[in-house]
Amino acid sequence: MKALTSTNFHFPGQTGVYNGKVRDVYFLENDLLVMVATDRISAFDVILPKGIPFKGQILNQIAAKFLRLTEDIVPNWLVATPDPMVSVGRCCKGYPVEMIVRGYLCGSAWRAYKNGVREICGVRLPEGMRENEKFPTPILTPTTKAEIGTHDEDISREEIIARGLVPADEYAQIEKYALALFERGQQIAAEQGLILVDTKYEFGNYNGQIMLMDEVHTPDSSRYFYKEGYEERFLAGEPQKQLSKEFVREWLMENGFQGKDGQQVPEMTDAVVSGITARYEELYEGITGEKIDLSQETEDLAARIEKNVTDYLTK
């Protein structure tokens, strides 16, 4: 199986390129961009040394599906998906914050809570909560949007506005959008027998209009629990059965890596890599209720993408 871990395209009308942790973004004339979902995988803000075959396609197709299922809530950047690994859309000016919505106390929030933290991003947390417990209402815990090689930092609504990162009126609208998107995501998840636990959203501005950007409700940006058995596992203090990228983080932690200085990424054997691909296929089916078509030509992914995108842009 082939994995696409780097790209170097020259599309018609191209004006620039940005390489993110997972996606490569090609800027075009007329405020368009081509976003290539590579097979790179990141955890703890570190890009891991091997790519995961089909991961880019799986994430791109989940994101496209959910962008279309939420466009009645907030306009989004997506225009077309000319290749399984590619989305073409409007070039928005991104806000420098990520909107993280949490419905349950788990992950990094639980790790902080367990260590005595009772306020995250200006939000007070109730006393006596347990791991994986549902919050009375979903909470917003924004972070700054970090460049590659640096860590995202928790930030409060008040700090975002005081530092001029987002104007107060626009931030208020973004909060409303984020909570409405999360509610829709929870509804869709419930139909698949899942619980949308937490997720992140990115927003931008396009010609004065706030738009949803990037990916939505994918396993890279979201955490899901299986609904069946959740209550029993919670009451027994047992780990929840998850459908998310958390299994990658757990594998790394079990092997002594949390992205801290001096730590080495454990060896990613072929068995580890193929196992992660299989989990991503499972994620797609679980989240969308559909089988993913992995029959497209994969021998030369870069050539396939270049042809499909160029054909779309020149048609």
C-alpha positions as YAML, in Angstrom:
chain: A
units: angstrom
residues:
- id: 1
  name: MET
  ca: [0.00, 0.00, 0.00]
- id: 2
  name: LYS
  ca: [1.29, 3.44, -0.94]
- id: 3
  name: ALA
  ca: [1.22, 6.50, 1.30]
- id: 4
  name: LEU
  ca: [1.48, 10.12, 0.18]
- id: 5
  name: THR
  ca: [3.62, 11.98, 2.71]
- id: 6
  name: SER
  ca: [4.79, 14.99, 0.69]
- id: 7
  name: THR
  ca: [3.63, 16.89, -2.38]
- id: 8
  name: ASN
  ca: [5.12, 19.32, -4.88]
- id: 9
  name: PHE
  ca: [2.38, 20.25, -7.31]
- id: 10
  name: HIS
  ca: [2.22, 23.09, -9.81]
- id: 11
  name: PHE
  ca: [-1.45, 23.62, -10.58]
- id: 12
  name: PRO
  ca: [-2.81, 26.09, -13.16]
- id: 13
  name: GLY
  ca: [-3.05, 29.57, -11.60]
- id: 14
  name: GLN
  ca: [-1.02, 28.57, -8.54]
- id: 15
  name: THR
  ca: [0.31, 31.47, -6.47]
- id: 16
  name: GLY
  ca: [1.71, 29.79, -3.34]
- id: 17
  name: VAL
  ca: [1.76, 26.76, -1.08]
- id: 18
  name: TYR
  ca: [1.54, 26.04, 2.65]
- id: 19
  name: ASN
  ca: [2.49, 22.73, 4.25]
- id: 20
  name: GLY
  ca: [0.52, 21.96, 7.38]
- id: 21
  name: LYS
  ca: [0.87, 19.07, 9.80]
- id: 22
  name: VAL
  ca: [-1.33, 16.83, 7.67]
- id: 23
  name: ARG
  ca: [-2.60, 18.91, 4.74]
- id: 24
  name: ASP
  ca: [-0.78, 20.71, 1.94]
- id: 25
  name: VAL
  ca: [-2.59, 23.81, 0.75]
- id: 26
  name: TYR
  ca: [-2.04, 25.24, -2.72]
- id: 27
  name: PHE
  ca: [-3.25, 28.80, -3.26]
- id: 28
  name: LEU
  ca: [-4.67, 29.74, -6.64]
- id: 29
  name: GLU
  ca: [-5.81, 32.89, -8.38]
- id: 30
  name: ASN
  ca: [-9.40, 34.07, -7.80]
- id: 31
  name: ASP
  ca: [-9.33, 33.30, -4.04]
- id: 32
  name: LEU
  ca: [-9.36, 29.53, -4.53]
- id: 33
  name: LEU
  ca: [-7.25, 26.92, -2.81]
- id: 34
  name: VAL
  ca: [-6.55, 23.24, -3.32]
- id: 35
  name: MET
  ca: [-6.26, 21.30, -0.05]
- id: 36
  name: VAL
  ca: [-4.50, 17.94, -0.35]
- id: 37
  name: ALA
  ca: [-5.14, 15.58, 2.57]
- id: 38
  name: THR
  ca: [-1.84, 13.69, 2.72]
- id: 39
  name: ASP
  ca: [-1.28, 10.42, 4.52]
- id: 40
  name: ARG
  ca: [0.88, 12.11, 7.15]
- id: 41
  name: ILE
  ca: [-0.27, 11.53, 10.70]
- id: 42
  name: SER
  ca: [0.39, 13.76, 13.70]
- id: 43
  name: ALA
  ca: [-0.06, 13.32, 17.44]
- id: 44
  name: PHE
  ca: [1.01, 15.54, 20.34]
- id: 45
  name: ASP
  ca: [1.70, 18.21, 17.67]
- id: 46
  name: VAL
  ca: [4.41, 15.99, 16.14]
- id: 47
  name: ILE
  ca: [4.32, 14.59, 12.59]
- id: 48
  name: LEU
  ca: [5.09, 10.87, 12.87]
- id: 49
  name: PRO
  ca: [7.82, 9.43, 10.63]
- id: 50
  name: LYS
  ca: [5.62, 7.17, 8.48]
- id: 51
  name: GLY
  ca: [2.46, 7.87, 6.51]
- id: 52
  name: ILE
  ca: [-0.75, 5.85, 6.83]
- id: 53
  name: PRO
  ca: [-2.08, 4.53, 3.47]
- id: 54
  name: PHE
  ca: [-5.63, 5.75, 2.65]
- id: 55
  name: LYS
  ca: [-5.77, 7.99, 5.72]
- id: 56
  name: GLY
  ca: [-5.86, 11.17, 3.62]
- id: 57
  name: GLN
  ca: [-8.69, 9.87, 1.47]
- id: 58
  name: ILE
  ca: [-10.69, 8.73, 4.48]
- id: 59
  name: LEU
  ca: [-10.35, 12.06, 6.30]
- id: 60
  name: ASN
  ca: [-11.04, 14.11, 3.17]
- id: 61
  name: GLN
  ca: [-14.23, 12.20, 2.41]
- id: 62
  name: ILE
  ca: [-15.53, 12.35, 5.98]
- id: 63
  name: ALA
  ca: [-14.86, 16.10, 6.11]
- id: 64
  name: ALA
  ca: [-16.57, 16.71, 2.77]
- id: 65
  name: LYS
  ca: [-19.62, 14.73, 3.87]
- id: 66
  name: PHE
  ca: [-20.00, 16.68, 7.11]
- id: 67
  name: LEU
  ca: [-19.34, 20.05, 5.47]
- id: 68
  name: ARG
  ca: [-22.30, 19.33, 3.20]
- id: 69
  name: LEU
  ca: [-24.44, 18.13, 6.13]
- id: 70
  name: THR
  ca: [-23.83, 21.34, 8.11]
- id: 71
  name: GLU
  ca: [-23.88, 24.05, 5.45]
- id: 72
  name: ASP
  ca: [-27.39, 25.05, 6.58]
- id: 73
  name: ILE
  ca: [-25.86, 26.08, 9.95]
- id: 74
  name: VAL
  ca: [-22.85, 28.04, 8.70]
- id: 75
  name: PRO
  ca: [-21.41, 28.68, 5.22]
- id: 76
  name: ASN
  ca: [-18.21, 26.75, 4.56]
- id: 77
  name: TRP
  ca: [-15.21, 26.94, 2.29]
- id: 78
  name: LEU
  ca: [-15.79, 23.75, 0.23]
- id: 79
  name: VAL
  ca: [-16.50, 24.03, -3.53]
- id: 80
  name: ALA
  ca: [-15.58, 20.60, -4.97]
- id: 81
  name: THR
  ca: [-13.72, 17.31, -4.33]
- id: 82
  name: PRO
  ca: [-12.05, 16.47, -7.68]
- id: 83
  name: ASP
  ca: [-9.97, 13.66, -6.15]
- id: 84
  name: PRO
  ca: [-10.58, 11.39, -3.13]
- id: 85
  name: MET
  ca: [-7.68, 13.12, -1.33]
- id: 86
  name: VAL
  ca: [-8.43, 16.68, -2.46]
- id: 87
  name: SER
  ca: [-10.88, 19.45, -1.69]
- id: 88
  name: VAL
  ca: [-11.07, 22.71, -3.63]
- id: 89
  name: GLY
  ca: [-12.53, 25.69, -1.87]
- id: 90
  name: ARG
  ca: [-12.60, 29.37, -1.09]
- id: 91
  name: CYS
  ca: [-9.50, 30.92, 0.40]
- id: 92
  name: CYS
  ca: [-10.65, 32.35, 3.74]
- id: 93
  name: LYS
  ca: [-8.58, 34.47, 6.10]
- id: 94
  name: GLY
  ca: [-8.40, 32.13, 9.07]
- id: 95
  name: TYR
  ca: [-8.93, 33.25, 12.64]
- id: 96
  name: PRO
  ca: [-5.85, 32.36, 14.74]
- id: 97
  name: VAL
  ca: [-7.82, 30.24, 17.21]
- id: 98
  name: GLU
  ca: [-9.28, 26.74, 17.15]
- id: 99
  name: MET
  ca: [-12.71, 26.28, 18.72]
- id: 100
  name: ILE
  ca: [-12.69, 23.11, 20.81]
- id: 101
  name: VAL
  ca: [-16.09, 21.95, 22.05]
- id: 102
  name: ARG
  ca: [-16.19, 19.34, 24.82]
- id: 103
  name: GLY
  ca: [-19.28, 17.38, 25.81]
- id: 104
  name: TYR
  ca: [-17.48, 15.03, 28.21]
- id: 105
  name: LEU
  ca: [-14.51, 15.21, 30.59]
- id: 106
  name: CYS
  ca: [-11.78, 13.14, 28.95]
- id: 107
  name: GLY
  ca: [-8.46, 13.30, 27.14]
- id: 108
  name: SER
  ca: [-6.23, 16.27, 27.99]
- id: 109
  name: ALA
  ca: [-9.04, 17.93, 29.97]
- id: 110
  name: TRP
  ca: [-9.34, 14.88, 32.22]
- id: 111
  name: ARG
  ca: [-5.56, 14.67, 32.64]
- id: 112
  name: ALA
  ca: [-5.55, 18.31, 33.79]
- id: 113
  name: TYR
  ca: [-8.62, 17.82, 36.02]
- id: 114
  name: LYS
  ca: [-7.06, 14.76, 37.67]
- id: 115
  name: ASN
  ca: [-4.06, 16.94, 38.54]
- id: 116
  name: GLY
  ca: [-6.26, 19.48, 40.31]
- id: 117
  name: VAL
  ca: [-7.09, 21.94, 37.52]
- id: 118
  name: ARG
  ca: [-10.62, 23.29, 37.87]
- id: 119
  name: GLU
  ca: [-10.63, 25.99, 35.23]
- id: 120
  name: ILE
  ca: [-9.87, 25.53, 31.52]
- id: 121
  name: CYS
  ca: [-9.87, 28.49, 29.14]
- id: 122
  name: GLY
  ca: [-11.81, 30.56, 31.67]
- id: 123
  name: VAL
  ca: [-14.47, 27.85, 32.11]
- id: 124
  name: ARG
  ca: [-15.01, 26.65, 35.70]
- id: 125
  name: LEU
  ca: [-15.40, 22.88, 35.99]
- id: 126
  name: PRO
  ca: [-17.64, 21.28, 38.64]
- id: 127
  name: GLU
  ca: [-16.05, 19.45, 41.56]
- id: 128
  name: GLY
  ca: [-16.31, 15.69, 41.88]
- id: 129
  name: MET
  ca: [-16.39, 14.81, 38.19]
- id: 130
  name: ARG
  ca: [-15.09, 11.47, 36.93]
- id: 131
  name: GLU
  ca: [-13.32, 10.50, 33.75]
- id: 132
  name: ASN
  ca: [-15.64, 10.40, 30.70]
- id: 133
  name: GLU
  ca: [-18.48, 12.08, 32.61]
- id: 134
  name: LYS
  ca: [-20.86, 14.22, 30.58]
- id: 135
  name: PHE
  ca: [-20.78, 17.97, 31.26]
- id: 136
  name: PRO
  ca: [-24.13, 19.56, 32.20]
- id: 137
  name: THR
  ca: [-23.82, 21.45, 28.89]
- id: 138
  name: PRO
  ca: [-21.03, 21.38, 26.29]
- id: 139
  name: ILE
  ca: [-18.15, 23.75, 27.04]
- id: 140
  name: LEU
  ca: [-15.89, 25.78, 24.75]
- id: 141
  name: THR
  ca: [-12.14, 25.56, 25.40]
- id: 142
  name: PRO
  ca: [-10.39, 27.46, 22.57]
- id: 143
  name: THR
  ca: [-6.70, 27.21, 21.78]
- id: 144
  name: THR
  ca: [-4.34, 29.39, 19.83]
- id: 145
  name: LYS
  ca: [-3.57, 27.98, 16.39]
- id: 146
  name: ALA
  ca: [0.09, 27.02, 16.47]
- id: 147
  name: GLU
  ca: [2.58, 26.82, 13.65]
- id: 148
  name: ILE
  ca: [4.32, 23.51, 12.93]
- id: 149
  name: GLY
  ca: [6.70, 22.54, 15.71]
- id: 150
  name: THR
  ca: [4.94, 24.57, 18.41]
- id: 151
  name: HIS
  ca: [2.12, 23.58, 20.71]
- id: 152
  name: ASP
  ca: [-1.39, 24.99, 20.71]
- id: 153
  name: GLU
  ca: [-2.10, 26.92, 23.91]
- id: 154
  name: ASP
  ca: [-5.33, 27.13, 25.88]
- id: 155
  name: ILE
  ca: [-6.85, 30.60, 25.82]
- id: 156
  name: SER
  ca: [-10.02, 32.17, 27.22]
- id: 157
  name: ARG
  ca: [-12.68, 34.17, 25.42]
- id: 158
  name: GLU
  ca: [-11.56, 37.26, 27.33]
- id: 159
  name: GLU
  ca: [-7.92, 36.82, 26.27]
- id: 160
  name: ILE
  ca: [-8.88, 36.24, 22.62]
- id: 161
  name: ILE
  ca: [-10.81, 39.52, 22.53]
- id: 162
  name: ALA
  ca: [-8.31, 41.48, 24.67]
- id: 163
  name: ARG
  ca: [-5.41, 40.43, 22.43]
- id: 164
  name: GLY
  ca: [-7.36, 41.36, 19.32]
- id: 165
  name: LEU
  ca: [-7.18, 37.86, 17.87]
- id: 166
  name: VAL
  ca: [-10.87, 37.96, 16.91]
- id: 167
  name: PRO
  ca: [-13.22, 40.98, 17.12]
- id: 168
  name: ALA
  ca: [-15.75, 40.60, 19.96]
- id: 169
  name: ASP
  ca: [-18.85, 40.51, 17.72]
- id: 170
  name: GLU
  ca: [-17.32, 37.96, 15.34]
- id: 171
  name: TYR
  ca: [-16.12, 35.81, 18.22]
- id: 172
  name: ALA
  ca: [-19.63, 35.74, 19.68]
- id: 173
  name: GLN
  ca: [-20.95, 34.50, 16.33]
- id: 174
  name: ILE
  ca: [-18.21, 31.89, 16.06]
- id: 175
  name: GLU
  ca: [-19.14, 30.56, 19.52]
- id: 176
  name: LYS
  ca: [-22.77, 30.19, 18.43]
- id: 177
  name: TYR
  ca: [-21.74, 28.41, 15.23]
- id: 178
  name: ALA
  ca: [-19.41, 26.04, 17.11]
- id: 179
  name: LEU
  ca: [-22.08, 24.99, 19.61]
- id: 180
  name: ALA
  ca: [-24.71, 24.56, 16.87]
- id: 181
  name: LEU
  ca: [-22.30, 22.45, 14.81]
- id: 182
  name: PHE
  ca: [-21.54, 20.30, 17.85]
- id: 183
  name: GLU
  ca: [-25.23, 19.75, 18.48]
- id: 184
  name: ARG
  ca: [-25.71, 18.65, 14.85]
- id: 185
  name: GLY
  ca: [-22.66, 16.42, 15.11]
- id: 186
  name: GLN
  ca: [-24.06, 14.78, 18.22]
- id: 187
  name: GLN
  ca: [-27.37, 14.14, 16.44]
- id: 188
  name: ILE
  ca: [-25.64, 12.54, 13.43]
- id: 189
  name: ALA
  ca: [-23.40, 10.47, 15.72]
- id: 190
  name: ALA
  ca: [-26.37, 9.19, 17.71]
- id: 191
  name: GLU
  ca: [-27.93, 7.89, 14.49]
- id: 192
  name: GLN
  ca: [-24.81, 5.73, 14.05]
- id: 193
  name: GLY
  ca: [-24.85, 4.49, 17.64]
- id: 194
  name: LEU
  ca: [-22.07, 6.86, 18.63]
- id: 195
  name: ILE
  ca: [-21.47, 9.74, 21.04]
- id: 196
  name: LEU
  ca: [-19.61, 12.80, 19.74]
- id: 197
  name: VAL
  ca: [-17.45, 13.50, 22.79]
- id: 198
  name: ASP
  ca: [-15.38, 16.48, 21.70]
- id: 199
  name: THR
  ca: [-14.17, 18.14, 18.52]
- id: 200
  name: LYS
  ca: [-12.46, 21.20, 17.09]
- id: 201
  name: TYR
  ca: [-13.60, 23.72, 14.50]
- id: 202
  name: GLU
  ca: [-11.69, 26.32, 12.53]
- id: 203
  name: PHE
  ca: [-13.30, 29.44, 11.13]
- id: 204
  name: GLY
  ca: [-12.25, 32.12, 8.71]
- id: 205
  name: ASN
  ca: [-13.55, 35.22, 6.98]
- id: 206
  name: TYR
  ca: [-14.32, 35.38, 3.27]
- id: 207
  name: ASN
  ca: [-15.39, 38.74, 1.85]
- id: 208
  name: GLY
  ca: [-16.78, 39.81, 5.22]
- id: 209
  name: GLN
  ca: [-18.62, 36.52, 5.85]
- id: 210
  name: ILE
  ca: [-17.67, 34.05, 8.59]
- id: 211
  name: MET
  ca: [-17.07, 30.61, 7.13]
- id: 212
  name: LEU
  ca: [-16.30, 27.16, 8.51]
- id: 213
  name: MET
  ca: [-12.90, 25.93, 7.31]
- id: 214
  name: ASP
  ca: [-10.78, 22.81, 7.26]
- id: 215
  name: GLU
  ca: [-12.18, 19.45, 8.43]
- id: 216
  name: VAL
  ca: [-15.35, 18.73, 10.39]
- id: 217
  name: HIS
  ca: [-16.18, 15.79, 12.68]
- id: 218
  name: THR
  ca: [-13.36, 13.59, 11.39]
- id: 219
  name: PRO
  ca: [-11.54, 11.17, 13.70]
- id: 220
  name: ASP
  ca: [-8.49, 13.44, 13.52]
- id: 221
  name: SER
  ca: [-10.44, 16.40, 14.86]
- id: 222
  name: SER
  ca: [-13.01, 14.59, 17.02]
- id: 223
  name: ARG
  ca: [-13.43, 11.89, 19.63]
- id: 224
  name: TYR
  ca: [-16.32, 9.42, 19.53]
- id: 225
  name: PHE
  ca: [-17.52, 6.85, 22.08]
- id: 226
  name: TYR
  ca: [-19.75, 3.91, 21.26]
- id: 227
  name: LYS
  ca: [-23.17, 4.65, 22.74]
- id: 228
  name: GLU
  ca: [-23.90, 1.02, 23.60]
- id: 229
  name: GLY
  ca: [-22.30, 0.19, 26.92]
- id: 230
  name: TYR
  ca: [-21.23, 3.77, 27.67]
- id: 231
  name: GLU
  ca: [-23.23, 4.04, 30.90]
- id: 232
  name: GLU
  ca: [-22.15, 0.64, 32.19]
- id: 233
  name: ARG
  ca: [-18.49, 1.32, 31.50]
- id: 234
  name: PHE
  ca: [-18.72, 4.78, 33.06]
- id: 235
  name: LEU
  ca: [-20.36, 3.51, 36.27]
- id: 236
  name: ALA
  ca: [-17.78, 0.74, 36.53]
- id: 237
  name: GLY
  ca: [-14.91, 3.18, 36.00]
- id: 238
  name: GLU
  ca: [-13.80, 1.31, 32.89]
- id: 239
  name: PRO
  ca: [-12.28, 2.85, 29.74]
- id: 240
  name: GLN
  ca: [-14.79, 3.72, 27.05]
- id: 241
  name: LYS
  ca: [-14.81, 2.01, 23.68]
- id: 242
  name: GLN
  ca: [-13.64, 4.79, 21.39]
- id: 243
  name: LEU
  ca: [-13.86, 5.60, 17.72]
- id: 244
  name: SER
  ca: [-11.18, 8.28, 17.29]
- id: 245
  name: LYS
  ca: [-7.49, 8.90, 16.74]
- id: 246
  name: GLU
  ca: [-6.99, 8.51, 20.49]
- id: 247
  name: PHE
  ca: [-5.78, 4.94, 19.89]
- id: 248
  name: VAL
  ca: [-2.70, 6.41, 18.17]
- id: 249
  name: ARG
  ca: [-1.98, 8.68, 21.13]
- id: 250
  name: GLU
  ca: [-2.48, 5.77, 23.52]
- id: 251
  name: TRP
  ca: [-0.04, 3.60, 21.53]
- id: 252
  name: LEU
  ca: [2.52, 6.40, 21.65]
- id: 253
  name: MET
  ca: [2.07, 6.93, 25.41]
- id: 254
  name: GLU
  ca: [2.34, 3.19, 26.07]
- id: 255
  name: ASN
  ca: [5.69, 3.35, 24.27]
- id: 256
  name: GLY
  ca: [6.98, 6.35, 26.21]
- id: 257
  name: PHE
  ca: [6.17, 9.22, 23.85]
- id: 258
  name: GLN
  ca: [4.06, 12.31, 24.56]
- id: 259
  name: GLY
  ca: [5.84, 14.83, 22.34]
- id: 260
  name: LYS
  ca: [8.09, 16.09, 25.11]
- id: 261
  name: ASP
  ca: [11.70, 17.16, 24.58]
- id: 262
  name: GLY
  ca: [14.10, 14.25, 24.45]
- id: 263
  name: GLN
  ca: [11.44, 11.62, 23.75]
- id: 264
  name: GLN
  ca: [11.74, 9.38, 20.69]
- id: 265
  name: VAL
  ca: [8.82, 8.29, 18.50]
- id: 266
  name: PRO
  ca: [8.54, 4.47, 18.81]
- id: 267
  name: GLU
  ca: [9.26, 2.36, 15.75]
- id: 268
  name: MET
  ca: [6.35, 2.29, 13.31]
- id: 269
  name: THR
  ca: [6.58, -1.24, 11.90]
- id: 270
  name: ASP
  ca: [4.61, -2.32, 8.82]
- id: 271
  name: ALA
  ca: [2.21, -4.11, 11.16]
- id: 272
  name: VAL
  ca: [1.64, -0.94, 13.18]
- id: 273
  name: VAL
  ca: [1.06, 1.11, 10.01]
- id: 274
  name: SER
  ca: [-1.37, -1.38, 8.42]
- id: 275
  name: GLY
  ca: [-3.18, -1.66, 11.75]
- id: 276
  name: ILE
  ca: [-3.72, 2.11, 11.82]
- id: 277
  name: THR
  ca: [-5.04, 2.03, 8.24]
- id: 278
  name: ALA
  ca: [-7.53, -0.68, 9.27]
- id: 279
  name: ARG
  ca: [-8.66, 1.44, 12.22]
- id: 280
  name: TYR
  ca: [-9.22, 4.44, 9.94]
- id: 281
  name: GLU
  ca: [-11.38, 2.32, 7.63]
- id: 282
  name: GLU
  ca: [-13.37, 1.26, 10.69]
- id: 283
  name: LEU
  ca: [-13.67, 4.91, 11.71]
- id: 284
  name: TYR
  ca: [-15.08, 5.87, 8.31]
- id: 285
  name: GLU
  ca: [-17.70, 3.15, 8.35]
- id: 286
  name: GLY
  ca: [-18.64, 3.80, 11.97]
- id: 287
  name: ILE
  ca: [-19.00, 7.56, 11.55]
- id: 288
  name: THR
  ca: [-20.74, 7.64, 8.16]
- id: 289
  name: GLY
  ca: [-22.56, 4.31, 8.17]
- id: 290
  name: GLU
  ca: [-21.10, 3.63, 4.70]
- id: 291
  name: LYS
  ca: [-18.30, 1.52, 3.24]
- id: 292
  name: ILE
  ca: [-15.44, 3.51, 1.74]
- id: 293
  name: ASP
  ca: [-14.39, 2.89, -1.85]
- id: 294
  name: LEU
  ca: [-10.63, 2.31, -1.84]
- id: 295
  name: SER
  ca: [-10.46, 1.10, -5.44]
- id: 296
  name: GLN
  ca: [-8.92, 4.23, -6.99]
- id: 297
  name: GLU
  ca: [-5.48, 4.06, -8.59]
- id: 298
  name: THR
  ca: [-2.84, 4.25, -5.85]
- id: 299
  name: GLU
  ca: [0.37, 3.25, -7.65]
- id: 300
  name: ASP
  ca: [1.29, 6.90, -8.27]
- id: 301
  name: LEU
  ca: [-0.90, 9.01, -6.01]
- id: 302
  name: ALA
  ca: [0.78, 12.29, -6.94]
- id: 303
  name: ALA
  ca: [0.19, 11.74, -10.68]
- id: 304
  name: ARG
  ca: [-3.45, 10.80, -10.08]
- id: 305
  name: ILE
  ca: [-4.05, 13.90, -7.96]
- id: 306
  name: GLU
  ca: [-2.29, 16.23, -10.40]
- id: 307
  name: LYS
  ca: [-4.38, 14.93, -13.30]
- id: 308
  name: ASN
  ca: [-7.72, 15.06, -11.46]
- id: 309
  name: VAL
  ca: [-7.16, 18.55, -10.07]
- id: 310
  name: THR
  ca: [-5.79, 19.97, -13.33]
- id: 311
  name: ASP
  ca: [-8.72, 18.50, -15.26]
- id: 312
  name: TYR
  ca: [-11.13, 20.14, -12.79]
- id: 313
  name: LEU
  ca: [-9.43, 23.52, -12.89]
- id: 314
  name: THR
  ca: [-9.21, 23.65, -16.68]
- id: 315
  name: LYS
  ca: [-12.61, 22.23, -17.57]
...
